[in-house]
Amino acid sequence: MADPQSVLVDLRAESEDLDRLVAPLPADRWAASTPAAGWTIAHQIAHLAWTDGVALLAVTDPDAFARETERAAATFETFVDDEARKGASLPPAELLARWRTGRQALLDALAAQPPGTRFPWYGPPMSAASMATGRLMETWAHGQDVADALGVRREPTDRLRHVARIGVRARDYAYFVRGLEPPAEEFRVELTAPDGGTWTSGPEDAAQRVTGPMIDFCLLATQRRHRDDLAVRAEGEDADRWLEIAQAFAGPAGPGRQPESADRREPGSADRSAQAAPEERGAGA
């Protein structure tokens, strides 16, 4: 189990990296379109600010969070977009301040929780470490949309291990949200980390396997790139199917992204058709 304090340190760092991208932008640049259909940079930051606020409710006021989930359930297919739209209507300086204040309040609240405490969420109850990991995943994923809108290539960091972990743990959810039955057996996942090391999950002798660069798996699981543009490979029919529907985030099944043209692919990514081995809006995160 991840140490909550170490995850909180990484969450703060991930948030600060994104903050450095958006803070210098003039007001008109906040209206720039991102790869998530209908979402501007302002929508991306508004979504993070909103979800930080909802997470804070879950930690500090479970009854208020329960009322929030009831409201969301009534508009399940649109509530994410609705909340992003509300936040994006604010002046950029006000929105940035709201995001900063909210994320700091959440960090403080999570850091103060006794070990073993669990909080309600849209899926199963979450520990402080799990909540922080989820927030880091969303911050990274929406940060990718912002970076793409600005034409910035971010250097992968070891914080991606958190995104990879939640992507693997959310395997069954990707099936459930589509009304499908998840495979009974565990998969083996072997990913090459940014530092060249190997991150693994699942039994070594599993028949179903997923391999590739950690950055590519994270882009796939957060639905920030189409599978054809990534060097993630599957061995086994079930593993191959999972890579078609992988979803690290809660909420409705995301539509994913369309394949990019060859000249726009990220350095280090590859079309899986060239591999020798077998085989938001962008995402609700």
C-alpha positions in Angstrom: 0.0 0.0 0.0 1.3 3.5 -0.9 2.4 5.8 1.8 -0.1 8.6 2.0 2.5 11.3 2.7 4.7 10.3 -0.2 1.7 10.4 -2.6 0.7 13.8 -1.2 4.2 15.1 -2.0 3.9 13.8 -5.5 0.4 15.3 -5.9 1.7 18.7 -4.8 4.5 18.5 -7.3 2.2 17.4 -10.1 -0.1 20.3 -9.4 2.7 22.8 -9.2 4.0 21.6 -12.6 0.6 22.3 -14.2 0.3 25.6 -12.3 3.6 26.7 -13.9 2.1 26.0 -17.3 -1.1 28.0 -16.9 -0.2 30.8 -14.4 1.7 33.0 -17.0 -1.0 32.7 -19.7 -2.8 35.8 -20.7 -6.5 35.7 -20.2 -7.3 35.0 -23.9 -5.1 31.9 -23.9 -7.3 30.3 -21.2 -9.9 30.1 -24.0 -7.6 28.0 -26.2 -9.2 24.7 -27.3 -7.7 21.5 -25.9 -7.9 18.0 -27.4 -10.9 17.3 -25.3 -13.9 18.2 -27.5 -15.5 21.4 -26.3 -13.1 22.0 -23.5 -10.7 24.9 -23.3 -7.8 25.3 -20.9 -10.2 27.0 -18.5 -12.5 23.9 -18.6 -9.5 21.7 -17.7 -8.5 23.8 -14.7 -12.2 24.3 -13.7 -12.7 20.5 -13.7 -9.7 20.0 -11.4 -10.9 22.7 -9.1 -14.4 21.1 -8.9 -13.1 17.6 -8.3 -10.7 18.8 -5.6 -13.7 20.5 -4.0 -15.8 17.3 -4.2 -12.9 15.3 -2.8 -12.6 17.7 0.1 -16.3 17.2 0.8 -15.8 13.4 0.9 -13.0 13.8 3.4 -14.5 16.5 5.7 -18.3 16.2 5.2 -19.5 12.8 4.0 -23.2 13.8 4.3 -22.6 16.8 2.0 -20.7 14.5 -0.4 -23.7 12.1 -0.4 -26.0 14.9 -1.5 -23.5 15.8 -4.2 -23.4 12.2 -5.6 -27.2 12.2 -5.6 -27.2 15.4 -7.7 -24.6 13.9 -10.0 -26.5 10.7 -10.5 -29.5 12.7 -11.7 -27.4 14.0 -14.6 -24.9 11.1 -14.9 -24.0 11.7 -18.6 -23.5 15.5 -18.4 -22.5 16.5 -14.8 -18.8 16.5 -15.5 -19.2 18.9 -18.5 -21.8 21.0 -16.6 -19.4 21.6 -13.7 -16.5 22.3 -16.0 -18.6 24.9 -17.9 -19.5 26.7 -14.7 -15.9 27.0 -13.6 -14.7 28.0 -17.0 -17.0 31.0 -17.0 -15.0 32.6 -14.2 -12.3 35.1 -15.0 -9.0 33.2 -15.3 -7.4 34.9 -12.3 -10.3 33.9 -10.1 -10.4 30.4 -11.5 -6.7 29.9 -10.8 -7.0 31.2 -7.3 -10.0 28.9 -6.7 -7.9 25.9 -7.9 -4.9 26.8 -5.8 -7.0 27.3 -2.7 -9.0 24.1 -3.1 -6.1 21.8 -3.9 -4.2 23.1 -0.8 -7.2 22.6 1.4 -7.5 19.0 0.1 -3.8 18.3 0.7 -4.1 19.6 4.2 -7.2 17.6 4.9 -5.7 14.4 3.6 -2.4 14.9 5.5 -4.4 15.2 8.7 -6.3 11.9 8.4 -5.4 9.1 10.8 -4.0 5.9 9.2 -6.7 3.6 8.0 -9.4 6.2 7.5 -11.6 5.7 4.4 -13.8 8.1 2.6 -16.8 7.7 0.3 -16.3 8.2 -3.4 -18.1 7.6 -6.7 -16.8 4.0 -6.6 -15.6 2.1 -3.6 -14.6 4.0 -0.5 -11.0 5.4 -0.7 -8.1 5.7 1.7 -6.1 8.9 1.9 -3.4 7.4 -0.4 -6.0 6.2 -2.9 -7.7 9.6 -2.9 -4.4 11.4 -3.4 -3.5 9.0 -6.2 -6.8 9.6 -7.9 -6.2 13.4 -7.7 -2.7 13.0 -9.1 -3.9 10.9 -12.0 -6.5 13.5 -12.9 -4.1 16.4 -12.5 -1.6 14.6 -14.8 -4.2 13.7 -17.4 -5.8 17.1 -17.6 -2.3 18.6 -17.5 -1.6 16.6 -20.7 -4.6 18.2 -22.4 -3.3 21.7 -21.4 0.2 20.8 -22.5 -1.1 19.6 -25.9 -3.1 22.8 -26.3 0.0 24.9 -25.7 2.3 22.7 -27.8 4.4 21.7 -24.8 6.0 18.3 -24.4 6.3 17.4 -20.8 9.1 15.2 -19.5 7.8 12.0 -17.9 8.6 11.6 -14.2 8.5 8.8 -11.7 5.1 10.1 -10.6 3.7 8.2 -13.5 3.9 5.1 -11.3 0.8 6.4 -9.5 -1.1 6.8 -12.8 -0.1 3.3 -13.9 -1.2 1.8 -10.6 -4.6 3.3 -10.7 -4.9 2.3 -14.4 -4.3 -1.3 -13.6 -6.5 -1.3 -10.5 -9.4 0.2 -12.5 -9.3 -2.6 -15.0 -12.6 -4.2 -13.9 -14.3 -0.8 -13.7 -13.7 -0.3 -17.4 -15.7 -3.4 -18.0 -18.5 -2.7 -15.5 -19.1 0.8 -16.8 -19.7 -0.7 -20.3 -22.0 -3.4 -18.9 -19.3 -6.1 -19.6 -18.1 -9.0 -17.4 -14.4 -8.5 -16.5 -12.1 -11.5 -16.9 -11.7 -13.6 -13.8 -7.9 -14.0 -14.0 -5.3 -11.3 -13.2 -3.2 -9.9 -16.0 0.5 -9.3 -16.0 1.6 -5.8 -16.7 5.2 -4.9 -17.3 6.0 -1.2 -18.0 9.3 0.6 -18.6 9.5 3.5 -16.3 10.9 6.9 -17.2 14.2 6.1 -15.4 14.6 2.8 -17.4 13.5 0.6 -14.6 10.6 -1.9 -14.8 7.3 -1.5 -13.0 5.2 -4.7 -12.7 1.8 -5.8 -11.6 0.2 -9.2 -11.5 1.5 -12.8 -11.6 4.6 -13.5 -13.6 3.1 -16.6 -15.2 -0.2 -14.9 -16.3 -1.3 -15.9 -19.8 -2.7 -12.4 -20.4 0.0 -9.7 -20.6 0.5 -6.0 -21.3 3.9 -4.5 -21.9 5.3 -1.1 -23.1 6.5 2.3 -21.9 4.8 3.5 -18.8 4.1 6.9 -20.3 2.3 5.2 -23.2 0.2 3.0 -20.8 -0.7 6.1 -18.8 -1.8 8.0 -21.9 -3.9 5.0 -22.9 -5.5 4.4 -19.5 -6.4 8.1 -19.2 -7.6 8.1 -22.8 -5.3 10.9 -23.8 -4.0 9.1 -26.9 -5.4 6.5 -29.2 -4.0 3.0 -28.9 -2.7 3.0 -32.5 -0.4 5.9 -31.5 1.2 4.1 -28.6 3.8 1.3 -28.1 1.6 -0.6 -25.6 1.3 -4.3 -26.6 -1.0 -7.1 -25.5 -0.6 -10.8 -25.4 -3.8 -12.7 -25.2 -7.3 -11.9 -26.3 -8.6 -10.6 -23.0 -5.6 -8.3 -22.6 -6.1 -7.0 -26.1 -9.7 -6.3 -25.3 -8.8 -4.4 -22.2 -6.5 -2.1 -24.0 -9.4 -1.1 -26.2 -11.5 0.0 -23.2 -9.0 0.9 -20.5 -10.2 3.7 -18.3 -8.4 4.9 -15.2 -11.1 7.4 -14.2 -14.5 7.2 -12.6 -17.7 8.2 -14.5 -19.2 7.2 -17.9 -17.2 5.3 -20.4 -15.0 7.8 -22.2 -15.1 8.1 -26.0 -11.3 8.1 -26.2 -9.3 10.0 -28.8 -9.0 9.6 -32.5 -5.6 8.4 -33.9 -3.2 11.1 -34.7 -1.4 11.6 -38.0 2.1 10.2 -38.0 3.8 13.6 -37.9 2.0 14.5 -34.7 2.9 11.4 -32.6 4.8 11.8 -29.4 8.5 11.0 -29.6 9.0 7.4 -28.4 5.5 6.3 -29.3 4.8 3.8 -32.0 2.0 2.5 -34.1 1.1 -0.9 -32.8 0.7 -2.2 -36.3 4.5 -1.9 -36.6 5.1 -4.1 -33.6 6.3 -7.6 -34.1 4.6 -9.0 -30.9 1.0 -10.0 -31.0 -1.2 -8.0 -30.0 -12.7 15.6 -23.5 -14.4 15.3 -25.0 -11.5 13.3 -24.1 -12.2 11.1 -21.1 -14.1 11.9 -17.9 -11.1 12.2 -15.8 
